[in-house]
Amino acid sequence: MEDSIRKADILVEAIPYIQAFRGRVIVAKYGGSAIDNPVAMRGILQDVIFLSTVGIRAVLVHGGGPAITRLLEQGGHASQFVDGIRVTTRHTVRLVNRALAQVNDRLVKEIGRLGGQGVGLVPDSGVVVAAPHKRAAELGAVGGVRIVQAAPIRRAFLRHAVPVISPVGIGADGQLYNINADDVASRVAIHMRAEKLVLLTNVRGILRRAGDSASLISTVSINAAQRLVERRVIQSGMIPKVEACIGALHGRVKKTHIIDASIPHALLLEIFTKQGIGTEIVR
């Protein structure tokens, strides 16, 4: 009985947050090595289903770097990176798209198995219209987001489904472009006028000391985050995540978060508790 009462108390505590965010859009990006952790995946997808069930318009943008690397290796292609960006040729971009389509299908099917409804939005859906990357000469078929077509996302909402978006876009030239999933999530959040952008990763958030979770910075402003990048407190793979958050904030997304996907129900804890569990970047 006491355990049941405790669970009921938790639901009651969530009421103000549900009321505040009901009908609002929350964009979550999930990818990297975290997407290969089945326990973490189940927890994140359960959180996304919960948000959708209580009337919050949840959007899931996914990456899939490990899946891409595996498929490229099977085809005899070595992965090459420039400043953390995967060099992609006109041939390998098709393999990238295939790997991400498989990840997309797996996420949609798992959402269904967990009692929710997901809608896979891959390049043919036309959600992500791409443009060549400014460094296309050295990166190849890598792109940026030119525009986000909101109609397919809104149609998914009308079905009370979770849009699951692959970070591959089609350019005006009809070509496929591999796009950083953090950037896609940021631009989707801007175009959908999202309340929050949440980047789920494999670290606690922004740390003052690398590898020391006790040095977690719970809240940081845009200016302070930029100073941390300049001082190299923020470096490597965390830089594009912070840049994606800052871009979303400049695009009028209200709040952005970087959290650890391996923490059980990380997404709900970050949204429905005052203290949160990761780093919140605010204007």
Secondary structure, 3 states (H helix, E strand, C coil): CHHHHHHHHHHHHHHHHHHHHCCCEEEEEECHHHHHCHHHHHHHHHHHHHHHHCCCEEEEEECCHHHHHHHHHHCCCCCCEECCEECECCCHHHHHHHHHHHHHHHHHHHHHHCCCCEEEECHHHCCEEEEECCCHHHHECEEEEEEECCHHHHHHHHCCCEEEECCEEEECCCCEEECCHHHHHHHHHHHCCCCEEEEEECCCCCECCCCCHHHECCEEEHHHHHHHHHCCCCCCCHHHHHHHHHHHHHCCCCEEEEEECCCCCHHHHHHHCCCCCCEEEEC
